[in-house]
Amino acid sequence: MFNRSISSYDEMKSGHAAQKDYQDSCKMLAAAVINKHFRKQLLDNPEKALETGFGGQSFQIGLEMKEKIGTIRANDLSDFAFQFTQQMEPSTLMVSSYAGD
């Protein structure tokens, strides 16, 4: 029973981190939609765009997600978004559907 509680806590904790990654990833994509300078930076050098942030705010995205975003090579935002969603793990997408609960 004790091991189950620790496991459930770890799952909840990792679910919270995945939710935060997802939320800040959405903020990153929104920034790219509304600002062509940030969009160009995201397309040209995703790692630098994440490091720099947008509008004075940084993106609180975990290392694993940052690495995935850093591998994306796209010519336009539509292709970037497509590749991004392909790299999202199903568990991350499931967490996002419960974010409003």
Backbone as a chain_set.jsonl record, in Angstrom:
{"seq": "MFNRSISSYDEMKSGHAAQKDYQDSCKMLAAAVINKHFRKQLLDNPEKALETGFGGQSFQIGLEMKEKIGTIRANDLSDFAFQFTQQMEPSTLMVSSYAGD", "coords": {"N": [[0.831, -1.193, 0.0], [1.923, 1.274, 0.808], [3.944, 1.595, -1.158], [2.356, 1.878, -3.377], [1.171, 4.356, -2.89], [3.382, 6.074, -3.078], [4.036, 5.636, -5.752], [1.695, 6.599, -6.993], [1.857, 9.271, -6.221], [4.227, 10.015, -7.546], [3.388, 9.667, -10.203], [1.373, 11.597, -10.3], [2.901, 13.891, -9.847], [4.629, 13.85, -12.106], [2.69, 14.107, -14.026], [1.792, 16.686, -13.5], [4.065, 18.141, -14.221], [4.138, 17.531, -16.941], [1.783, 18.761, -17.715], [2.437, 21.445, -17.242], [4.552, 21.75, -19.071], [3.071, 21.424, -21.408], [1.271, 23.615, -21.263], [3.058, 25.836, -21.353], [4.235, 25.32, -23.787], [2.103, 25.802, -25.463], [1.891, 28.548, -25.044], [4.294, 29.313, -26.217], [3.798, 28.66, -28.918], [1.644, 30.377, -29.388], [2.908, 32.858, -29.096], [4.537, 32.745, -31.341], [2.638, 32.88, -33.332], [1.587, 35.48, -33.068], [3.759, 37.201, -33.295], [6.058, 38.112, -35.632], [8.855, 38.278, -35.512], [9.607, 36.655, -33.32], [8.521, 34.281, -34.304], [10.141, 33.822, -36.576], [12.605, 33.445, -35.299], [12.01, 31.146, -33.82], [11.612, 29.317, -35.871], [14.104, 29.388, -37.149], [15.992, 28.867, -35.117], [15.147, 26.987, -32.778], [16.048, 26.298, -30.159], [17.36, 28.601, -29.213], [15.249, 30.416, -29.309], [13.567, 29.39, -27.311], [15.224, 29.725, -25.135], [15.555, 32.505, -25.071], [12.948, 33.454, -24.79], [9.822, 35.312, -24.725], [8.482, 38.55, -24.911], [9.558, 39.364, -22.485], [9.114, 37.247, -20.836], [9.918, 33.95, -19.828], [9.813, 30.583, -21.094], [8.618, 27.919, -19.32], [9.595, 25.122, -19.803], [10.218, 21.697, -19.689], [13.343, 19.861, -19.776], [13.364, 17.544, -21.439], [11.23, 18.059, -23.205], [12.155, 20.47, -24.307], [14.385, 19.536, -25.688], [13.134, 17.962, -27.626], [11.68, 19.921, -29.022], [13.826, 21.369, -29.958], [14.774, 19.757, -32.002], [13.154, 20.144, -34.131], [12.745, 21.055, -37.473], [11.602, 23.322, -39.594], [9.924, 25.06, -42.273], [7.847, 26.799, -42.105], [5.331, 28.067, -39.813], [3.111, 26.417, -39.661], [4.089, 23.892, -40.441], [5.951, 23.588, -38.401], [4.243, 23.451, -36.154], [2.871, 21.109, -36.783], [4.951, 19.169, -36.707], [5.643, 19.495, -34.051], [3.319, 18.602, -32.679], [3.398, 15.954, -33.438], [5.531, 15.049, -31.986], [4.69, 15.206, -29.408], [3.934, 13.303, -26.559], [1.458, 10.771, -26.15], [0.535, 10.665, -23.472], [1.035, 13.236, -22.541], [-0.732, 14.705, -24.069], [-3.113, 13.684, -23.079], [-3.064, 14.618, -20.465], [-3.42, 17.318, -20.925], [-6.088, 17.416, -21.662], [-7.374, 17.223, -19.296], [-6.738, 19.471, -17.989], [-8.447, 21.564, -17.357], [-10.009, 20.595, -15.381]], "CA": [[0.0, 0.0, 0.0], [2.815, 2.43, 0.856], [4.567, 1.725, -2.469], [1.339, 2.37, -4.297], [1.013, 5.783, -2.624], [4.539, 6.755, -3.666], [3.88, 5.548, -7.203], [0.623, 7.518, -7.382], [2.387, 10.627, -6.068], [5.169, 10.247, -8.646], [2.6, 9.832, -11.426], [0.716, 12.891, -10.219], [3.952, 14.889, -9.987], [5.056, 13.884, -13.502], [1.545, 14.63, -14.777], [1.801, 18.138, -13.321], [5.168, 18.654, -15.051], [3.71, 17.414, -18.339], [0.77, 19.791, -17.92], [3.154, 22.72, -17.315], [5.22, 21.745, -20.376], [2.042, 21.628, -22.429], [0.776, 24.99, -21.175], [4.065, 26.775, -21.837], [4.395, 25.057, -25.216], [1.007, 26.545, -26.101], [2.286, 29.959, -24.993], [5.343, 29.463, -27.221], [3.163, 28.674, -30.235], [0.857, 31.609, -29.48], [3.86, 33.946, -29.332], [4.969, 32.633, -32.734], [1.52, 33.315, -34.183], [1.339, 36.922, -32.995], [4.951, 38.029, -33.472], [6.847, 37.515, -36.713], [10.256, 38.174, -35.111], [9.723, 35.44, -32.521], [8.24, 33.161, -35.208], [11.348, 33.58, -37.375], [13.609, 32.893, -34.397], [11.593, 29.784, -33.496], [11.851, 28.484, -37.049], [15.542, 29.36, -37.451], [16.786, 28.32, -34.013], [14.197, 26.756, -31.682], [16.697, 26.304, -28.85], [17.597, 29.992, -28.825], [13.94, 31.024, -29.076], [13.111, 28.958, -25.985], [16.122, 30.331, -24.152], [15.303, 33.944, -25.056], [11.593, 33.735, -24.336], [9.067, 36.293, -25.498], [7.806, 39.59, -24.135], [10.114, 39.427, -21.14], [8.777, 36.057, -20.06], [10.529, 32.726, -20.313], [8.937, 29.424, -21.191], [8.998, 26.918, -18.321], [9.437, 23.844, -20.482], [11.196, 20.728, -19.206], [14.482, 19.54, -20.635], [12.993, 16.565, -22.469], [10.41, 18.748, -24.211], [13.04, 21.414, -24.997], [15.19, 18.772, -26.637], [12.259, 17.588, -28.738], [11.416, 21.135, -29.793], [15.084, 21.726, -30.598], [15.019, 18.93, -33.188], [12.214, 20.503, -35.198], [13.233, 21.871, -38.592], [10.413, 23.634, -40.386], [9.997, 26.277, -43.081], [6.779, 27.716, -41.709], [4.757, 27.763, -38.507], [2.206, 25.281, -39.81], [4.919, 22.689, -40.409], [6.51, 23.512, -37.04], [3.176, 22.983, -35.266], [2.612, 19.708, -37.117], [6.043, 18.372, -36.155], [5.537, 19.591, -32.597], [2.253, 17.71, -32.204], [3.846, 14.581, -33.663], [6.492, 14.702, -30.944], [4.031, 15.166, -28.104], [3.578, 11.962, -26.136], [0.017, 10.653, -25.866], [0.238, 10.966, -22.073], [1.041, 14.683, -22.407], [-1.987, 15.178, -24.639], [-4.183, 13.307, -22.163], [-2.995, 15.54, -19.33], [-3.971, 18.604, -21.328], [-7.541, 17.37, -21.723], [-7.871, 17.331, -17.926], [-6.17, 20.684, -17.381], [-9.514, 22.427, -16.857], [-10.738, 19.956, -14.272]], "C": [[0.875, 1.255, 0.0], [3.477, 2.663, -0.501], [3.583, 2.274, -3.498], [1.14, 3.875, -4.117], [2.167, 6.578, -3.231], [4.416, 6.769, -5.172], [2.817, 6.532, -7.69], [1.089, 8.966, -7.28], [3.333, 10.964, -7.207], [4.434, 10.459, -9.958], [1.924, 11.195, -11.45], [1.723, 14.014, -10.456], [4.404, 14.996, -11.441], [3.922, 14.392, -14.384], [1.473, 16.143, -14.682], [2.888, 18.769, -14.184], [4.785, 18.605, -16.517], [2.668, 18.484, -18.66], [1.434, 21.159, -18.068], [3.902, 22.836, -18.637], [4.227, 22.072, -21.479], [1.552, 23.076, -22.426], [1.798, 25.982, -21.738], [4.396, 26.541, -23.307], [3.306, 25.78, -26.008], [1.316, 28.035, -26.125], [3.351, 30.243, -26.049], [4.731, 29.548, -28.618], [2.322, 29.936, -30.429], [1.755, 32.81, -29.757], [4.328, 33.938, -30.784], [3.881, 33.085, -33.697], [1.419, 34.836, -34.213], [2.552, 37.796, -33.281], [5.882, 37.412, -34.505], [8.331, 37.402, -36.367], [10.48, 36.899, -34.289], [9.496, 34.203, -33.389], [9.48, 32.8, -36.019], [12.429, 32.944, -36.509], [13.281, 31.436, -34.054], [11.866, 28.84, -34.665], [13.341, 28.32, -37.338], [16.365, 28.647, -36.375], [15.874, 28.109, -32.793], [14.816, 26.818, -30.29], [16.892, 27.728, -28.34], [16.274, 30.7, -28.523], [13.406, 30.65, -27.692], [13.935, 29.602, -24.881], [15.818, 31.818, -23.966], [13.937, 34.281, -24.467], [10.925, 34.778, -25.212], [8.398, 37.286, -24.559], [8.29, 39.672, -22.702], [9.794, 38.224, -20.274], [9.445, 34.839, -20.685], [9.472, 31.626, -20.386], [9.459, 28.373, -20.221], [8.718, 25.531, -18.897], [10.564, 22.927, -20.017], [12.244, 20.378, -20.249], [14.117, 18.576, -21.758], [12.183, 17.23, -23.589], [11.254, 19.752, -24.987], [13.879, 20.698, -26.046], [14.37, 18.363, -27.853], [11.986, 18.791, -29.636], [12.665, 21.536, -30.57], [15.389, 20.925, -31.85], [14.125, 19.304, -34.363], [12.892, 21.41, -36.214], [12.058, 22.085, -39.53], [10.612, 24.943, -41.138], [8.918, 27.285, -42.723], [6.149, 27.222, -40.405], [3.811, 26.569, -38.561], [2.982, 23.972, -39.742], [5.531, 22.499, -39.021], [5.465, 22.923, -36.093], [2.861, 21.51, -35.53], [3.688, 18.816, -36.506], [5.993, 18.362, -34.621], [4.486, 18.614, -32.067], [2.62, 16.249, -32.415], [4.795, 14.116, -32.561], [5.871, 14.644, -29.556], [3.671, 13.725, -27.779], [2.078, 11.914, -25.877], [-0.334, 10.999, -24.426], [0.196, 12.465, -21.828], [-0.261, 15.254, -22.941], [-3.153, 14.837, -23.731], [-4.204, 14.245, -20.967], [-3.662, 16.847, -19.702], [-5.488, 18.579, -21.367], [-8.167, 17.484, -20.333], [-7.429, 18.621, -17.245], [-7.254, 21.578, -16.781], [-10.262, 21.854, -15.686], [-10.275, 20.434, -12.93]], "O": [[0.592, 2.201, -0.735], [3.566, 3.805, -0.952], [3.958, 3.047, -4.38], [0.959, 4.592, -5.1], [1.953, 7.633, -3.828], [4.661, 7.794, -5.808], [3.021, 7.221, -8.69], [0.766, 9.791, -8.135], [3.267, 12.054, -7.774], [4.807, 11.329, -10.745], [1.898, 11.869, -12.479], [1.438, 14.971, -11.176], [4.55, 16.102, -11.962], [4.178, 15.046, -15.395], [1.136, 16.815, -15.657], [2.667, 19.808, -14.805], [5.076, 19.541, -17.263], [2.673, 19.048, -19.754], [1.039, 21.948, -18.927], [3.894, 23.896, -19.263], [4.498, 22.884, -22.363], [1.433, 23.691, -23.486], [1.439, 26.868, -22.513], [4.797, 27.474, -24.002], [3.561, 26.304, -27.092], [1.037, 28.712, -27.114], [3.32, 31.286, -26.701], [5.107, 30.412, -29.411], [2.296, 30.499, -31.524], [1.407, 33.679, -30.556], [4.497, 34.995, -31.391], [4.18, 33.618, -34.766], [1.189, 35.419, -35.272], [2.408, 39.0, -33.489], [6.431, 36.331, -34.292], [9.006, 36.51, -36.88], [11.429, 36.155, -34.535], [10.188, 33.197, -33.236], [9.833, 31.627, -36.139], [13.097, 32.005, -36.942], [14.176, 30.592, -34.004], [12.297, 27.704, -34.468], [13.787, 27.241, -37.725], [17.31, 27.92, -36.681], [15.834, 28.945, -31.89], [14.2, 27.323, -29.351], [16.62, 28.022, -27.175], [16.193, 31.493, -27.585], [12.857, 31.496, -26.985], [13.412, 29.974, -23.831], [15.824, 32.326, -22.844], [13.786, 35.263, -23.74], [11.402, 35.088, -26.304], [7.821, 36.906, -23.54], [7.522, 40.01, -21.802], [10.164, 38.188, -19.101], [9.526, 34.714, -21.907], [8.388, 31.738, -19.812], [10.623, 27.982, -20.298], [7.748, 24.866, -18.532], [11.724, 23.336, -19.959], [12.045, 20.577, -21.447], [14.521, 18.775, -22.904], [12.426, 16.988, -24.771], [11.092, 19.881, -26.2], [14.06, 21.197, -27.157], [14.859, 18.412, -28.982], [12.052, 18.689, -30.861], [12.571, 21.991, -31.71], [16.182, 21.365, -32.683], [14.33, 18.819, -35.476], [13.529, 22.401, -35.858], [11.581, 21.152, -40.175], [11.363, 25.818, -40.707], [9.051, 28.477, -43.0], [6.405, 26.104, -39.959], [3.725, 25.798, -37.606], [2.566, 23.041, -39.052], [5.617, 21.376, -38.527], [5.762, 22.01, -35.323], [2.612, 20.752, -34.592], [3.372, 17.818, -35.858], [6.267, 17.344, -33.986], [4.744, 17.883, -31.111], [2.193, 15.39, -31.644], [4.852, 12.928, -32.244], [6.466, 14.091, -28.631], [3.158, 13.004, -28.635], [1.49, 12.901, -25.434], [-1.395, 11.571, -24.176], [-0.587, 12.933, -21.001], [-0.834, 16.17, -22.351], [-4.095, 15.622, -23.619], [-5.281, 14.624, -20.506], [-4.388, 17.428, -18.895], [-6.125, 19.606, -21.132], [-9.349, 17.803, -20.205], [-7.713, 18.838, -16.067], [-7.003, 22.276, -15.798], [-11.065, 22.545, -15.058], [-10.792, 19.989, -11.905]]}, "num_chains": 1, "name": "protein.A"}
